[in-house]
């Protein structure tokens, strides 16, 4: 961390107009910190040419990287997010992309002049009149006293959250970075006065800052070349604030409803996010995991206690910073593929996948506070890639014409749900404990004790058939009401067993 930086606190939210020589590009990151601590430089010139300069571009090539949480291997995350969120159009020429970049920067500078210039602040102080003055005729000009206090209250709220943002990272202890983050949040808030600033926005913007400087520093470390000069305008750090704001604003455009209230015309006003949480619980979770849905219903767990944070901050607190960026890779990629650009639908599906991931631990708890404690302190995820792929599968199921049938046909999702070990649910199998289960017939026993095949591939195929049939049986049981009689559960098991035998017969076992 740069301990030599000294700034006037009064200027923390005052950036003022920038006076740079036209055409001069600045790659000196010391504007923000001497050595950008906690940042590992990451930039790949060849991938930039491929994705941004449109050399042999195929956006579908990124899908496997997204699903396996390896997009960071492209060393171009900030630029790829620009494409996913529509800031840069994939098919635009380099000239068109640069023009769009310059226009975005100019737009932000105009906002900065309007809201943040020091001269504006001084002018406001000169125009302030006595708030105790009652005679309106003596105050022909609008009284700015209320606005003065509102602005300062807004600055105070932002500053408190900025000071709390990523306290464990040296990057965010730099006053320069705090200044940058504060400016972005302040300008967005005054530009959107009906919403203004809400907690959580600081964490969204912080992730964008982290990604920007990772890529900008990586570019800065490239050896000088003609290729570097050609694309240097994309990483001109005197426009860091402008470029970060543009990406943050695009995120907020799709996510802003999560910070809104319902219209005042409605009788009972509430946060819009509450209706989204209700839909996730009453519709989505019920389709994907009815057992867990009922358990949470019986326990009367107040999901909004943690889901407001999960959704608003898009899991920045539930995962390590780098893992949260991988989750965002998937969210933004799905947004790029989705025609409806009004919201991040994959966020809901990730919520469901996270529910399923801890289902066994939740089903074991008969106390709503214990359930909440597990959700509030979410455990480490061993395979984030599985969670992301499960979220995409869940989205496919929820959007299908027949979700229940789609669920039984999604092999990956069946395996993911089955890997949560449904049989350990104490609620589901309570009535069949200590019951005498008939022995399996000889054919099934033979199937489960297969003789060593001559070809290993045959053995693998047989194992896959058994796994698929058993998983389907588990899924069928899971979808039944937990208060079914013992005989009904046994009948369902017999059906699953019969399906397994049919599968094995087809393979001539």
C-alpha positions in Angstrom: 0.0 0.0 0.0 1.1 3.5 -0.8 1.5 5.2 2.6 2.8 8.4 1.1 -0.5 9.5 -0.4 -2.0 12.4 1.4 -5.4 13.8 0.4 -7.8 16.3 1.7 -10.9 14.5 3.1 -13.0 17.3 1.8 -12.0 16.4 -1.7 -12.9 12.7 -1.3 -16.0 13.2 -3.4 -14.8 16.1 -5.6 -13.0 15.0 -8.7 -13.3 18.2 -10.8 -12.7 18.4 -14.5 -9.6 16.8 -16.0 -7.2 18.9 -17.9 -5.1 16.6 -20.0 -3.3 17.3 -23.3 -5.4 16.1 -26.1 -4.3 12.8 -27.6 -1.8 12.1 -24.8 -2.3 8.6 -23.4 -1.5 7.9 -19.8 -0.4 4.4 -18.7 1.0 5.4 -15.3 -1.1 3.5 -12.7 0.6 5.5 -9.9 -2.3 7.9 -10.2 -4.2 5.4 -8.1 -1.5 3.6 -6.2 2.3 3.2 -6.5 2.2 -0.5 -7.2 -1.4 -1.6 -7.2 -1.2 -4.0 -4.3 -3.2 -7.2 -4.1 -3.5 -7.2 -7.9 -2.0 -9.8 -10.1 -1.4 -8.3 -13.6 -3.3 -10.2 -16.3 -3.5 -9.4 -20.0 -3.3 -11.4 -23.2 -2.6 -9.4 -26.4 -3.5 -12.3 -28.7 -6.9 -12.8 -27.0 -7.5 -9.1 -27.2 -6.9 -9.2 -31.0 -9.3 -12.2 -31.3 -12.1 -10.8 -29.2 -11.9 -7.0 -29.5 -10.3 -6.7 -32.9 -12.5 -9.4 -34.3 -9.8 -11.7 -35.6 -11.4 -15.2 -35.8 -14.0 -14.3 -33.2 -16.4 -17.0 -32.0 -18.1 -16.0 -28.8 -19.3 -19.6 -28.3 -15.7 -20.6 -27.6 -16.1 -18.9 -24.2 -18.9 -21.2 -23.1 -16.7 -24.1 -21.9 -14.5 -21.6 -20.1 -17.5 -20.1 -18.4 -18.9 -23.5 -17.3 -15.5 -24.6 -16.0 -14.8 -21.3 -14.3 -11.7 -20.7 -16.4 -12.6 -17.4 -18.1 -9.7 -15.8 -16.2 -7.3 -17.8 -18.4 -8.2 -15.5 -21.2 -6.6 -12.7 -19.2 -9.2 -10.3 -20.5 -12.1 -10.3 -18.1 -12.8 -6.5 -18.1 -12.9 -6.4 -21.9 -15.1 -9.6 -22.1 -17.5 -8.1 -19.6 -17.7 -5.0 -21.9 -18.9 -7.3 -24.7 -21.3 -9.4 -22.5 -23.0 -6.2 -21.2 -23.2 -4.5 -24.5 -20.8 -1.6 -23.9 -18.9 -2.7 -27.0 -20.7 -4.5 -29.8 -18.9 -7.6 -31.0 -19.4 -7.0 -34.7 -18.4 -3.3 -34.6 -15.1 -2.3 -36.2 -12.2 -1.1 -34.1 -13.0 2.5 -35.1 -16.6 2.1 -34.0 -15.5 0.6 -30.6 -13.1 3.5 -30.0 -15.7 6.1 -30.9 -18.1 4.4 -28.5 -15.4 4.4 -25.8 -14.7 8.1 -26.3 -18.4 9.0 -26.2 -18.9 7.1 -22.9 -15.9 8.9 -21.4 -17.2 12.3 -22.6 -20.7 11.5 -21.1 -19.1 10.7 -17.7 -17.0 13.9 -17.8 -20.1 15.9 -18.4 -21.7 14.3 -15.4 -18.6 14.9 -13.4 -18.6 18.6 -14.3 -22.2 18.9 -13.4 -22.1 17.1 -10.0 -18.5 17.0 -8.7 -16.5 20.0 -9.8 -15.0 22.0 -7.0 -16.3 25.2 -8.6 -19.8 23.9 -8.4 -19.3 23.3 -4.7 -18.0 26.8 -4.2 -20.9 28.3 -6.2 -23.4 26.4 -4.1 -21.8 27.9 -0.9 -22.1 31.4 -2.3 -25.8 30.9 -3.2 -26.8 29.5 0.2 -29.2 31.7 2.0 -30.5 31.8 5.6 -32.8 28.8 6.1 -34.6 30.7 8.9 -35.7 33.4 6.5 -39.5 33.0 6.2 -40.3 35.8 3.7 -40.4 34.1 0.4 -40.3 37.4 -1.4 -36.8 38.0 0.1 -35.7 34.7 -1.4 -36.7 34.9 -5.0 -34.1 32.2 -5.9 -34.7 28.5 -5.0 -33.5 27.7 -1.5 -30.6 25.2 -1.9 -30.3 24.6 1.9 -32.2 21.3 1.8 -30.3 20.1 -1.2 -27.1 21.0 0.6 -27.9 18.8 3.5 -29.2 16.0 1.3 -26.0 16.0 -0.7 -23.8 15.9 2.3 -25.9 13.2 3.9 -25.5 11.2 0.7 -21.7 11.7 0.7 -21.6 10.7 4.3 -23.4 7.4 3.7 -21.2 6.6 0.7 -18.1 7.4 2.6 -19.0 5.0 5.5 -19.5 2.1 3.1 -16.5 2.9 1.0 -14.3 2.8 4.2 -15.8 -0.6 4.9 -15.2 -2.0 1.5 -12.7 -4.8 1.2 -10.8 -3.7 4.4 -8.6 -6.8 4.0 -7.3 -5.6 0.6 -4.5 -3.0 0.4 -5.9 -1.8 -3.0 -9.0 -0.4 -1.3 -7.1 1.2 1.5 -5.5 3.7 -1.0 -7.2 7.0 -0.7 -7.0 7.4 -4.5 -9.1 4.2 -4.9 -11.5 5.3 -2.2 -11.9 8.6 -4.1 -12.5 6.8 -7.4 -15.1 4.4 -5.8 -16.8 7.3 -4.0 -17.1 9.4 -7.2 -18.6 6.5 -9.1 -21.2 5.8 -6.4 -22.0 9.5 -5.9 -22.5 10.3 -9.6 -24.7 7.2 -10.2 -26.8 8.2 -7.1 -27.4 11.8 -8.1 -28.1 10.7 -11.7 -30.8 8.3 -10.3 -32.3 10.4 -7.5 -35.5 8.2 -7.1 -33.2 5.4 -6.0 -30.1 7.2 -4.8 -27.5 5.2 -2.9 -28.2 1.8 -1.3 -25.9 -0.5 0.6 -24.5 -3.2 -1.7 -23.8 -0.9 -4.6 -20.3 -0.3 -3.2 -19.5 -4.1 -3.4 -20.7 -4.3 -7.0 -18.5 -1.3 -8.0 -15.6 -2.7 -6.0 -15.5 -5.9 -8.1 -15.4 -3.8 -11.3 -12.5 -1.8 -9.9 -10.6 -5.0 -9.1 -11.2 -6.4 -12.6 -10.2 -3.1 -14.3 -6.9 -2.7 -12.6 -6.0 -6.4 -13.0 -6.3 -5.9 -16.8 -4.9 -2.4 -17.0 -1.8 -3.3 -15.0 -1.3 -6.4 -17.2 -1.5 -4.3 -20.3 1.0 -1.8 -18.8 3.5 -4.6 -18.2 3.5 -5.5 -21.9 6.7 -4.7 -23.8 6.4 -1.7 -26.1 5.3 -2.6 -29.6 3.2 -1.3 -32.5 0.4 -3.5 -31.4 0.5 -2.1 -27.9 0.4 1.5 -29.2 -2.6 0.6 -31.4 -4.8 -0.5 -28.5 -3.4 1.7 -25.8 -6.5 4.0 -25.9 -8.5 1.1 -24.3 -6.3 1.3 -21.2 -5.6 5.0 -20.8 -5.7 5.1 -17.1 -6.6 8.8 -16.9 -10.0 7.5 -18.0 -10.1 4.7 -15.4 -13.0 6.4 -13.5 -15.0 6.8 -16.7 -14.4 3.2 -17.9 -15.2 1.7 -14.5 -18.4 3.8 -14.2 -19.6 2.7 -17.6 -19.4 -0.9 -16.7 -20.9 -0.4 -13.3 -23.8 1.5 -14.8 -24.5 -1.3 -17.3 -24.6 -3.8 -14.4 -27.0 -1.5 -12.5 -29.2 -1.1 -15.6 -30.0 -4.8 -15.4 -30.0 -5.0 -11.6 -31.5 -1.7 -10.5 -34.9 -3.1 -9.6 -33.3 -5.0 -6.7 -32.8 -1.6 -5.0 -36.3 -0.2 -5.8 -39.6 -0.1 -4.0 -42.9 -0.9 -5.5 -44.8 2.1 -6.9 -46.4 4.4 -4.3 -49.8 3.8 -5.9 -49.9 0.3 -4.5 -51.6 -0.1 -1.1 -48.7 -1.8 0.6 -45.3 -0.6 -0.6 -42.4 -3.0 -0.4 -39.0 -3.7 -1.9 -39.4 -5.2 -5.4 -36.7 -7.7 -4.4 -39.2 -9.2 -1.9 -41.5 -10.3 -4.7 -38.5 -11.8 -6.5 -37.6 -13.7 -3.4 -41.1 -15.0 -3.1 -41.0 -16.3 -6.7 -37.7 -18.0 -6.1 -39.1 -19.8 -3.1 -42.8 -20.5 -4.0 -42.2 -21.4 -7.6 -38.6 -22.2 -8.5 -37.5 -24.1 -5.4 -40.8 -26.0 -5.3 -40.2 -27.3 -8.9 -36.5 -28.2 -8.4 -36.5 -29.6 -4.8 -40.0 -30.0 -3.3 -38.6 -31.7 -0.1 -36.4 -28.8 0.7 -39.2 -26.4 -0.1 -41.5 -28.1 2.4 -38.9 -28.2 5.1 -38.2 -24.5 4.8 -42.0 -23.9 4.8 -42.6 -25.9 7.9 -39.6 -24.3 9.7 -40.9 -20.9 8.6 -37.4 -19.7 7.6 -37.4 -16.0 6.7 -35.4 -16.2 3.5 -35.2 -12.5 2.9 -32.8 -12.2 5.9 -30.0 -13.5 3.6 -31.5 -13.5 0.1 -31.6 -9.7 -0.1 -27.9 -9.7 0.4 -27.2 -12.7 -1.9 -29.2 -11.1 -4.8 -28.3 -7.5 -4.4 -24.6 -8.1 -4.1 -24.6 -11.0 -6.5 -22.8 -13.3 -4.1 -19.8 -11.1 -3.4 -19.9 -12.0 0.3 -20.8 -15.7 -0.1 -17.7 -16.5 -2.1 -14.0 -15.5 -2.1 -13.5 -12.4 -4.3 -12.0 -14.5 -7.2 -14.8 -17.0 -7.0 -17.4 -14.2 -7.0 -15.8 -13.0 -10.3 -16.2 -16.4 -11.8 -19.9 -16.4 -10.8 -20.2 -13.0 -12.4 -18.6 -14.4 -15.6 -21.5 -16.8 -15.8 -24.2 -14.2 -15.0 -23.0 -11.8 -17.6 -22.5 -14.5 -20.2 -26.1 -15.7 -19.7 -27.2 -12.1 -19.9 -25.5 -11.7 -23.3 -27.3 -14.9 -24.6 -30.7 -13.8 -23.2 -33.0 -11.7 -25.4 -34.7 -10.1 -22.4 -32.1 -7.7 -21.1 -34.1 -6.4 -18.2 -32.6 -8.5 -15.4 -30.0 -11.2 -14.5 -32.1 -14.3 -14.5 -29.2 -16.6 -13.8 -28.9 -15.0 -10.3 -32.1 -16.8 -9.3 -30.9 -20.1 -10.6 -27.6 -19.8 -8.7 -29.7 -19.2 -5.6 -31.5 -22.4 -6.1 -28.3 -24.3 -6.8 -26.9 -22.9 -3.6 -29.9 -24.1 -1.7 -29.6 -27.6 -3.1 -25.9 -27.6 -2.3 -26.5 -27.4 1.5 -29.9 -29.2 1.5 -28.7 -32.1 3.7 -27.4 -29.8 6.3 -30.7 -27.8 6.2 -32.9 -30.9 6.3 -31.2 -32.1 9.5 -32.1 -28.9 11.3 -35.5 -28.5 13.0 -34.8 -24.9 14.1 -35.3 -22.0 11.8 -32.5 -20.1 13.5 -30.1 -23.0 12.8 -31.2 -23.0 9.1 -30.6 -19.2 8.9 -27.2 -19.6 10.5 -26.2 -22.1 7.7 -27.4 -19.7 5.0 -25.9 -16.6 6.5 -22.5 -18.3 6.8 -22.4 -20.2 3.6 -19.8 -23.0 3.5 -16.9 -23.2 0.9 -18.0 -24.8 -2.4 -15.6 -27.6 -3.4 -16.6 -27.4 -7.1 -17.8 -24.0 -8.2 -18.0 -25.3 -11.8 -20.6 -27.9 -10.8 -22.6 -25.2 -9.0 -22.5 -23.0 -12.1 -23.4 -25.8 -14.5 -26.3 -26.8 -12.2 -27.6 -23.2 -12.3 -27.6 -23.3 -16.2 -29.5 -26.6 -16.0 -32.0 -25.2 -13.5 -32.6 -22.3 -15.8 -33.3 -24.7 -18.7 -35.8 -26.7 -16.5 -37.6 -23.6 -15.3 -38.0 -22.2 -18.8 -39.2 -25.5 -20.3 -42.8 -26.1 -21.2 -42.9 -29.1 -18.8 -40.5 -28.4 -16.0 -41.1 -31.7 -14.1 -40.4 -33.8 -17.2 -37.4 -31.6 -18.1 -36.0 -32.1 -14.6 -36.1 -35.9 -15.0 -34.4 -35.7 -18.3 -31.5 -33.5 -17.3 -28.8 -36.0 -16.5 -26.4 -33.5 -15.0 -29.0 -31.9 -12.8 -30.2 -35.4 -11.6 -26.7 -36.2 -10.7 -26.2 -32.9 -8.9 -29.4 -33.3 -7.0 -28.6 -37.0 -6.2 -25.1 -36.1 -5.1 -26.7 -34.1 -2.3 -27.6 -37.6 -1.0 -31.4 -37.4 -0.9 -31.6 -40.7 1.1 -30.2 -38.9 4.2 -33.4 -36.8 4.5 -34.8 -37.8 7.9 -38.2 -36.3 6.9 -38.6 -38.4 3.8 -37.8 -41.8 5.1 -39.1 -41.4 8.7 -42.0 -43.8 8.0 -40.0 -46.6 6.5 -37.4 -46.9 9.3 -37.2 -50.4 10.7 -39.5 -51.7 8.0 -38.8 -55.0 6.3 -37.9 -54.3 2.7 -38.4 -57.3 0.3 -35.2 -58.7 -1.1 -34.3 -57.7 -4.6 -35.0 -60.3 -7.2 -32.3 -62.5 -8.7 -32.0 -60.5 -11.9 -31.3 -57.3 -10.1 -28.8 -59.0 -7.9 -27.1 -60.3 -10.9 -27.1 -56.8 -12.4 -25.4 -55.3 -9.4 -22.8 -58.1 -9.2 -21.8 -58.0 -12.8 -19.1 -60.4 -14.0 -16.0 -58.7 -15.2 -16.6 -57.8 -18.8 -14.2 -58.4 -21.5 -14.2 -54.8 -22.5 -13.8 -52.0 -19.9 -16.0 -49.7 -22.0 -19.0 -52.1 -21.5 -18.5 -52.0 -17.8 -18.5 -48.2 -17.8 -21.7 -48.1 -19.9 -23.4 -50.6 -17.5 -22.4 -48.5 -14.5 -23.8 -45.3 -16.2 -27.1 -47.1 -16.9 -27.4 -48.2 -13.3 -26.6 -44.7 -12.0 -29.1 -43.0 -14.4 -31.9 -45.4 -13.4 -31.2 -45.0 -9.6 -31.0 -41.3 -9.9 -34.3 -41.2 -11.7 -35.8 -43.3 -8.9 -34.4 -41.0 -6.3 -35.8 -38.0 -8.2 -39.2 -39.6 -8.4 -39.3 -40.2 -4.7 -38.1 -36.7 -4.0 -41.0 -35.3 -5.9 -43.6 -37.2 -3.8 -45.1 -35.7 -0.7 -43.2 -36.6 2.4 -46.3 -37.8 4.2 -47.0 -40.7 1.8 -47.7 -44.1 3.3 -45.0 -46.8 3.5 -46.8 -48.9 0.8 -46.8 -46.0 -1.6 -43.1 -45.4 -1.1 -42.4 -49.1 -1.6 -44.5 -49.1 -4.9 -42.4 -46.2 -6.1 -39.2 -48.0 -5.3 -40.5 -51.1 -7.2 -41.2 -48.8 -10.2 -37.7 -47.5 -10.1 -36.4 -51.1 -9.8 -38.4 -52.2 -12.8 -37.1 -49.3 -14.9 -33.5 -50.3 -13.9 -34.1 -53.9 -15.0 -35.5 -52.7 -18.4 -32.4 -50.7 -19.0 -30.2 -53.6 -18.1 -32.2 -55.9 -20.4 -31.6 -53.6 -23.3 -27.9 -53.9 -22.8 -28.2 -57.7 -22.7 -26.7 -58.0 -19.2 
